[in-house]
Amino acid sequence: MADDEVKIDKDVFHDRLSAFIAAWKNDRRAGDALFNGAASMAIVMGKAEEAAGYQKNNAFHFWTLGYEFPTTLILVAPETVYFITTKKKAEYLNGLKGGKVQIEILIRGKDVEENNKIWDKVLGVIKSSGNKLGILSKVKLMGPFADEWNSKYETIAKEVEEVDISAGLSTAALAVKDEKELRATREAARTSSNLLRKYFVDEMSSILDEDKKITHKALADRVEKKLDDPKYLTKELNVPASFDAAQLDWAFVPNVQSGGSYDLSLRPDAASDDKNLHAGTIIASMGFRYMFYSSLVARTYMVDPVKSQEANYKLLLAVHDAILKEIKDGVTVKSIYEKAVDMIKAKKPQLEGNFLKNIGFGVGMETKDETLILNATSTRTLQDGMTLCITTGFKNLTNESPQDKKSGTYALLIADTVRVTAADTVVFTKDAPTDLESTSFFFKESDDDKPQKSKPRNKKDARIGAVATSNIQKTRLRAERATMQDAEKDAARRAHQKELHEKKQGEGVKRYKTDTGALNGTEEKKFKRFESYKRDNQFPNRAKLLEVCVDERNATVILPIMGRPVPFHINTIKNASKTDEGKYSFLRINFLSPGQGVGRKDDQPFEDPNAHFVRSLTFKSKDMQRMAEIADQITELKKNNVRREQEKKEMEDVVEQEKLAEVRNRRPQALDNVYMRPAVEGKRANGSVEIHQNGIRYIHRDGQKVDILFSNVKHLFFQPSANELIVIVHLHLLNPIMIGKRKAKDLQFYREAIDGTADDTGHGKRKRRYGDEEEFEQEQEERKRRAQVDKEFKQFADRISDAARQENLAVDVPFRELGFSGVPSRSSVLIQPTTDCLIQVLEPPFLVVTLSDIEIVHLERVQFGLKNFDMVVVFADFNRAPIHINTIPVENLDPVKDWLDSVDIPFSEGPLNLNWTPIMKTVQANPYQFFKDGGWSFLAEESDEEGDDEEDEESAFEMDDSEVAELSDEEDESDFGDDDDASNDDEDDDGESDDDLGEDWDEMEQKAARKDKESALDASDDDRKKSSSKSKPKASAGKKR
């Protein structure tokens, strides 16, 4: 070893060695339970050998020195520690002098006489210390140095008694580990379990699925070679950034067993045999050593297991979990083994004889601590900081229903590397799953899976995400509604809204108090430098002709100025135009510069706005066709550049998803015969959806695949087919993904609930029937089909939720009774609240609004006489544009208010449509000042002031019956999307009201006079039509001049 490679930590050496000597001396005073009364200890290292595991002498060297020193004797005496070693190694050890422990280094060389003097001194120290010498009795020593020590020791062997200090060395030094040692053990265990889970399982399942032939040894060699692939270790196994792959080595070489012959001893050097891998019960074990600390993981994988095998494996899991729960600081080893046996006796006593005699061993620097074997006779007490390998298994089990000859006998084994604590056991190898679903593989064709019962879910508060049941009322017309009946409810709602607005106001001031600048300051436009060419030789050849030329490749226009070709990037050019005057043609190129007028480019940033700018350049030529071509080329280049910039901006939020982890050990749960929106390609074709480990995959009928990871799904919705033609499972994503050439943030899978040509199974043709009885039967079949399809889609949505439970993804179902019609985009659709969202997933473009993202809702066009109102949703992220839902029937006004109030969303209302673009720019410019000046209170104030004005106007305005009818008729004609029935009901209600009130003589005379004037004055009729066209008549508009 090179000098710069060996650096012994002096502090660690003295701390650990002094603690070890102190424990030794304490044991002598307490009765010599661990060290058997040893007066001195000799730890001998012979010739260095490459072995699969370390022995206690190797482990002691690594524990104290951090390195292995072959041909070295460490003699631990009560007062001094002696090192007998070579001259080269002595140079490394000299730096350890002068610490807590007194050390003396004796250099052994080629001089025989000098060596004899050293041995005489060592033997004298042993005899003077006492008559008992502690040794490691089970350690095998090899090499000339070991032989020389044995020959010298024989001279005093009759005078000194040898005692074994293996248990003492394990208890006082090696078994209990500090934080640094525990971290190394944890990294070794995690790397082992991840390699088993990510590489071995995939390789094994692929081989079995493709029915390939491979030997146990060949498969184990594939796994073993991954140690020589540091790129795979660091990138695929989720190791931390500080992980050093060079410090990784095998402690337990990979071992694969199958086909009825199993060895569950888990020896470090156990090699796989040359038998072929058998598709039955497969046991795989392996373990890395990292920074000298070992680990072990073993799993049993069953291919097409029978019921008895599954039952035995479930028992093994229960026993293994019980053992892990019993492992705690201060627990005796044999008590753990006895409880495991008691559990087997209680559940399946016939398997007691198949249970392993040992359930684990200590692991660390030693691959297997022989003094810490977990069995029925061990009296060892566990301590906090110990690391163990827990091996639970059944051997020589009989398969009563074997698939073939090799499946008649099998074994089951689970091995985990764990840490002992005062509380719950820490399992370092938990990344390799042990549950039955993860360890069972099914490759044979089987019947369709039976529908699984959905797991019970915790009930949620009815007021979370939806209005309480008491607030759900049938829609009633204004004339039928008793005003006093809802007065208390309206007052309570106003009081609650006042609290919500005040709370929102306080949160806004607090949120933006520390930042008084622009909200979107980081997104403001910045000056950009556009570089067309880096060197002169990159100019196109035609630039030498000193002509105007367009370089489309570099998006540059080259202009001849003062005898030189000058390049201008297309982003610096505003436009180009060509005009003809006589026989000359003029090409005018306008450049971007400050102060060009109002427009989107008016806020174009410049490096120095006060500098001199060239506004335009004009070129004169007789070649009119040439000038026209250049102008067209510049215009086309400008359009293409703008289009590319827009496409780039649109794709900014599109993320590249991670790779989908496919299910390999079984067929994935799937939903067939479904359609996806947006479609994969232009024509409509069905496909299937599969649930995998970390996401779902849609497979188109043509073989195209679309993967959606659970980590990218924000909301999962199930919409049944009630009152609709399709049943839907809808996914709203966190980040858009590409579907073909388009990006999509919403994906849904649907199936038509009504099929007039196929039966429920989709295989036959439905017969055409006629008549009342046949129609009734057909309705019954349709109702059954709807229920069946709804159940199938609901179960599949629940399975997606179960598979994505780590992402807290739950199925959300819309409340149809709270839905209302509106126009969020192009057409009127049903918009429905859910627990967490407001959605419309029936027609594209879809609408999904997360309630927690909403800042405030403003209701527009809320005034007497209008049959519709609009809703504006303002988001807490002020950089998002508000969403408009237009043409909501006024019958839904109170239910919408009740729902918004029930989900604690502040709302306001007003009679006019507001221009939200300047409003949001004001908010973004200085949000702190906006909230300090009152925030959204201006919306409520506007509504109150308008309401007061309306009351005054209504008190001064009079209108006769004919004008009311005429006004109602004209409003019916002007309103978009209103129902005729509602307007007829309004007219009937007005008539009933007039009959109840009656008319006095003065009103009848005024009415007759007005009718006389109508026949003679056409102008007054025109005025009246103008007044009736307004949504809310003003007092002055109803008076005739």
CORNORWO-V710865 format. One record per pair of residues at least 6 apart in sequence whose ideal C-beta (glycine too) atoms are under 6 Angstrom apart, sorted by the first residue. I is the first residue (numbers start at 1). J is the second residue. If there is no record, write none. Layout:
# CORNORWO-V710865
i->I j->J
i->I j->J
This chain:
# CORNORWO-V710865
i->6 j->92
i->8 j->65
i->8 j->66
i->10 j->96
i->13 j->64
i->13 j->96
i->14 j->99
i->14 j->100
i->14 j->101
i->16 j->64
i->17 j->64
i->17 j->101
i->18 j->100
i->18 j->101
i->20 j->172
i->20 j->173
i->23 j->172
i->24 j->35
i->27 j->34
i->27 j->35
i->34 j->167
i->34 j->168
i->34 j->171
i->35 j->134
i->35 j->165
i->35 j->168
i->36 j->163
i->37 j->132
i->38 j->132
i->38 j->134
i->38 j->163
i->38 j->165
i->39 j->129
i->39 j->130
i->39 j->132
i->40 j->77
i->40 j->126
i->40 j->129
i->40 j->133
i->41 j->76
i->41 j->134
i->41 j->165
i->42 j->75
i->42 j->133
i->42 j->135
i->43 j->57
i->43 j->60
i->43 j->74
i->44 j->73
i->44 j->141
i->44 j->149
i->45 j->57
i->45 j->70
i->45 j->72
i->46 j->141
i->46 j->142
i->46 j->143
i->46 j->145
i->46 j->146
i->47 j->142
i->47 j->143
i->48 j->70
i->52 j->268
i->52 j->269
i->53 j->268
i->53 j->367
i->54 j->365
i->54 j->366
i->55 j->139
i->56 j->136
i->56 j->166
i->56 j->169
i->57 j->136
i->57 j->139
i->58 j->68
i->59 j->174
i->59 j->365
i->59 j->366
i->61 j->68
i->61 j->69
i->62 j->292
i->62 j->365
i->63 j->173
i->69 j->89
i->71 j->145
i->72 j->85
i->73 j->84
i->75 j->82
i->75 j->122
i->77 j->125
i->77 j->129
i->80 j->102
i->80 j->104
i->81 j->101
i->81 j->103
i->82 j->104
i->83 j->93
i->83 j->105
i->84 j->106
i->84 j->108
i->87 j->107
i->90 j->105
i->90 j->107
i->93 j->105
i->96 j->103
i->97 j->103
i->106 j->118
i->108 j->115
i->108 j->118
i->119 j->152
i->123 j->156
i->126 j->133
i->131 j->160
i->131 j->161
i->132 j->161
i->132 j->163
i->133 j->160
i->133 j->162
i->134 j->163
i->134 j->165
i->135 j->162
i->136 j->166
i->137 j->164
i->166 j->371
i->167 j->371
i->170 j->369
i->170 j->371
i->170 j->372
i->174 j->364
i->174 j->365
i->175 j->362
i->175 j->386
i->176 j->383
i->176 j->385
i->176 j->386
i->177 j->385
i->184 j->290
i->184 j->291
i->184 j->293
i->185 j->293
i->185 j->387
i->186 j->428
i->187 j->290
i->188 j->288
i->188 j->289
i->188 j->290
i->188 j->293
i->188 j->295
i->189 j->295
i->189 j->417
i->189 j->428
i->189 j->429
i->191 j->237
i->191 j->288
i->192 j->286
i->192 j->287
i->192 j->288
i->192 j->295
i->192 j->297
i->193 j->297
i->193 j->429
i->193 j->431
i->193 j->432
i->194 j->237
i->194 j->431
i->196 j->297
i->196 j->432
i->197 j->431
i->197 j->432
i->200 j->223
i->200 j->284
i->202 j->664
i->205 j->664
i->205 j->665
i->207 j->214
i->208 j->279
i->209 j->443
i->213 j->276
i->214 j->277
i->215 j->274
i->215 j->276
i->216 j->256
i->216 j->272
i->216 j->273
i->216 j->275
i->217 j->272
i->217 j->274
i->219 j->256
i->220 j->254
i->220 j->256
i->220 j->272
i->223 j->254
i->224 j->254
i->226 j->232
i->230 j->245
i->233 j->245
i->234 j->245
i->247 j->290
i->247 j->291
i->248 j->288
i->248 j->290
i->249 j->289
i->251 j->287
i->251 j->289
i->251 j->294
i->251 j->367
i->252 j->268
i->252 j->286
i->252 j->287
i->252 j->296
i->254 j->286
i->255 j->270
i->255 j->272
i->255 j->285
i->256 j->272
i->256 j->284
i->257 j->283
i->258 j->277
i->258 j->278
i->258 j->282
i->259 j->275
i->259 j->278
i->259 j->406
i->260 j->406
i->260 j->409
i->262 j->411
i->264 j->393
i->264 j->395
i->264 j->413
i->266 j->285
i->268 j->367
i->278 j->406
i->279 j->303
i->280 j->303
i->280 j->407
i->281 j->302
i->281 j->410
i->282 j->301
i->283 j->300
i->283 j->413
i->284 j->299
i->285 j->298
i->287 j->295
i->287 j->296
i->288 j->295
i->292 j->365
i->293 j->364
i->294 j->363
i->294 j->367
i->295 j->417
i->296 j->389
i->296 j->415
i->296 j->417
i->297 j->429
i->297 j->432
i->298 j->413
i->298 j->415
i->299 j->432
i->300 j->412
i->300 j->413
i->301 j->439
i->302 j->309
i->302 j->440
i->303 j->441
i->304 j->442
i->304 j->444
i->305 j->440
i->306 j->401
i->308 j->400
i->313 j->412
i->315 j->347
i->315 j->348
i->316 j->412
i->319 j->340
i->319 j->343
i->319 j->392
i->320 j->392
i->320 j->414
i->322 j->343
i->323 j->340
i->323 j->390
i->324 j->425
i->326 j->336
i->326 j->339
i->327 j->420
i->327 j->425
i->329 j->384
i->329 j->422
i->331 j->382
i->332 j->381
i->333 j->374
i->333 j->378
i->333 j->380
i->334 j->376
i->334 j->378
i->337 j->359
i->337 j->375
i->337 j->376
i->344 j->351
i->344 j->352
i->344 j->355
i->345 j->352
i->351 j->394
i->354 j->394
i->354 j->395
i->354 j->396
i->354 j->397
i->356 j->393
i->357 j->375
i->358 j->373
i->358 j->375
i->359 j->374
i->359 j->392
i->360 j->374
i->360 j->388
i->360 j->389
i->360 j->390
i->360 j->391
i->361 j->368
i->361 j->369
i->361 j->372
i->361 j->373
i->361 j->389
i->362 j->369
i->362 j->372
i->362 j->388
i->363 j->387
i->363 j->389
i->364 j->387
i->372 j->380
i->382 j->420
i->384 j->420
i->384 j->421
i->384 j->422
i->386 j->420
i->387 j->419
i->388 j->418
i->389 j->417
i->390 j->416
i->390 j->418
i->391 j->415
i->392 j->414
i->393 j->412
i->393 j->413
i->394 j->412
i->395 j->411
i->397 j->410
i->399 j->407
i->399 j->408
i->399 j->410
i->402 j->408
i->414 j->434
i->416 j->427
i->416 j->429
i->417 j->428
i->417 j->429
i->418 j->425
i->418 j->427
i->419 j->426
i->441 j->665
i->442 j->666
i->451 j->795
i->454 j->798
i->462 j->468
i->463 j->902
i->465 j->835
i->465 j->836
i->466 j->815
i->467 j->898
i->467 j->899
i->467 j->902
i->471 j->898
i->472 j->817
i->475 j->891
i->477 j->985
i->479 j->989
i->493 j->901
i->496 j->901
i->500 j->906
i->501 j->906
i->504 j->906
i->505 j->935
i->508 j->931
i->508 j->935
i->509 j->931
i->512 j->927
i->512 j->928
i->516 j->928
i->518 j->925
i->519 j->878
i->519 j->924
i->519 j->927
i->520 j->879
i->520 j->924
i->525 j->605
i->526 j->605
i->527 j->605
i->527 j->607
i->530 j->569
i->530 j->571
i->532 j->554
i->532 j->556
i->532 j->567
i->532 j->569
i->540 j->551
i->542 j->549
i->543 j->558
i->543 j->565
i->546 j->560
i->548 j->559
i->548 j->619
i->548 j->630
i->549 j->558
i->550 j->557
i->550 j->633
i->552 j->637
i->555 j->570
i->555 j->641
i->556 j->567
i->556 j->569
i->557 j->568
i->557 j->634
i->558 j->565
i->558 j->567
i->559 j->566
i->570 j->637
i->570 j->638
i->570 j->641
i->572 j->591
i->572 j->592
i->573 j->591
i->574 j->590
i->574 j->592
i->575 j->590
i->576 j->589
i->576 j->631
i->576 j->634
i->577 j->588
i->578 j->587
i->578 j->627
i->578 j->628
i->578 j->631
i->579 j->586
i->584 j->620
i->585 j->621
i->585 j->624
i->585 j->627
i->586 j->618
i->586 j->620
i->587 j->619
i->587 j->627
i->588 j->616
i->588 j->618
i->589 j->617
i->590 j->616
i->591 j->614
i->592 j->604
i->593 j->613
i->593 j->615
i->594 j->606
i->594 j->609
i->621 j->627
i->653 j->736
i->654 j->736
i->654 j->743
i->655 j->735
i->657 j->709
i->660 j->692
i->660 j->695
i->660 j->707
i->661 j->693
i->661 j->694
i->662 j->692
i->663 j->692
i->663 j->693
i->668 j->690
i->668 j->691
i->668 j->692
i->669 j->691
i->669 j->799
i->670 j->688
i->670 j->690
i->671 j->689
i->671 j->796
i->672 j->688
i->673 j->686
i->674 j->689
i->674 j->749
i->674 j->751
i->675 j->686
i->675 j->750
i->676 j->698
i->676 j->749
i->677 j->748
i->678 j->739
i->678 j->744
i->680 j->700
i->680 j->704
i->685 j->701
i->687 j->698
i->687 j->699
i->687 j->700
i->687 j->701
i->688 j->699
i->689 j->696
i->689 j->698
i->689 j->749
i->690 j->697
i->691 j->799
i->691 j->803
i->694 j->709
i->694 j->710
i->695 j->707
i->695 j->708
i->695 j->709
i->695 j->710
i->696 j->708
i->697 j->705
i->697 j->707
i->698 j->706
i->699 j->705
i->710 j->804
i->710 j->807
i->711 j->807
i->712 j->733
i->712 j->734
i->712 j->735
i->713 j->731
i->713 j->809
i->714 j->732
i->714 j->734
i->715 j->732
i->715 j->837
i->716 j->731
i->716 j->809
i->716 j->811
i->717 j->730
i->717 j->812
i->718 j->729
i->718 j->794
i->718 j->797
i->718 j->811
i->718 j->813
i->719 j->728
i->719 j->814
i->719 j->841
i->720 j->727
i->720 j->790
i->721 j->727
i->721 j->753
i->721 j->786
i->721 j->790
i->726 j->750
i->726 j->752
i->727 j->751
i->727 j->753
i->727 j->789
i->727 j->790
i->727 j->793
i->728 j->748
i->728 j->750
i->728 j->841
i->729 j->749
i->729 j->793
i->729 j->797
i->730 j->748
i->730 j->841
i->731 j->747
i->732 j->746
i->732 j->848
i->733 j->745
i->736 j->743
i->736 j->744
i->736 j->745
i->746 j->846
i->753 j->786
i->753 j->789
i->759 j->766
i->760 j->785
i->797 j->811
i->801 j->809
i->801 j->810
i->801 j->811
i->812 j->834
i->812 j->835
i->812 j->836
i->814 j->832
i->814 j->834
i->815 j->833
i->816 j->832
i->818 j->833
i->818 j->899
i->819 j->830
i->819 j->832
i->820 j->831
i->820 j->888
i->820 j->892
i->821 j->828
i->821 j->830
i->822 j->831
i->822 j->885
i->822 j->888
i->823 j->886
i->823 j->887
i->824 j->847
i->824 j->885
i->825 j->845
i->828 j->977
i->829 j->840
i->829 j->842
i->829 j->843
i->831 j->840
i->833 j->899
i->836 j->851
i->837 j->848
i->837 j->850
i->838 j->849
i->839 j->848
i->840 j->847
i->849 j->873
i->851 j->903
i->853 j->875
i->853 j->876
i->854 j->873
i->854 j->905
i->855 j->874
i->855 j->875
i->855 j->876
i->856 j->874
i->856 j->906
i->856 j->936
i->857 j->873
i->857 j->900
i->857 j->905
i->857 j->907
i->858 j->872
i->858 j->908
i->858 j->939
i->859 j->869
i->859 j->871
i->859 j->909
i->860 j->870
i->860 j->910
i->860 j->913
i->861 j->869
i->861 j->870
i->862 j->869
i->862 j->909
i->863 j->911
i->863 j->1032
i->865 j->1031
i->865 j->1032
i->866 j->1031
i->867 j->890
i->867 j->975
i->867 j->978
i->868 j->887
i->869 j->888
i->869 j->890
i->870 j->886
i->871 j->885
i->872 j->882
i->872 j->884
i->873 j->883
i->874 j->882
i->878 j->923
i->878 j->924
i->882 j->916
i->887 j->977
i->900 j->907
i->908 j->939
i->908 j->940
i->909 j->943
i->910 j->942
i->910 j->943
i->911 j->946
i->923 j->930
i->953 j->1034
i->953 j->1035
i->956 j->1035
i->957 j->1035
i->957 j->1038
i->960 j->1007
i->966 j->1028
i->967 j->1028
i->968 j->987
i->970 j->1028
i->972 j->983
i->1020 j->1040
i->1027 j->1033
i->1027 j->1037
i->1027 j->1038
